């Protein structure tokens, strides 16, 4: 039975694992902050609405102004 056991290999100290560990730690910290029920801010849509509102207000004021 003992001959079927796989010997454990030693882990090499690798400098590549340090950045990975840092990323995983940061991910674990932020993982609990996600709330799927909270709506995300749609900045593109808000900015587009603002631009369109400004555009149409300008068009309206130009068309309403008396001709020179």
Secondary structure, DSSP 8 states (H G I E B T S, - for coil): -GGG----------THHHHHHHHHHHHHHHHTT--TTS----HHHHHHHHHHHHHHHHHHHHHHS---
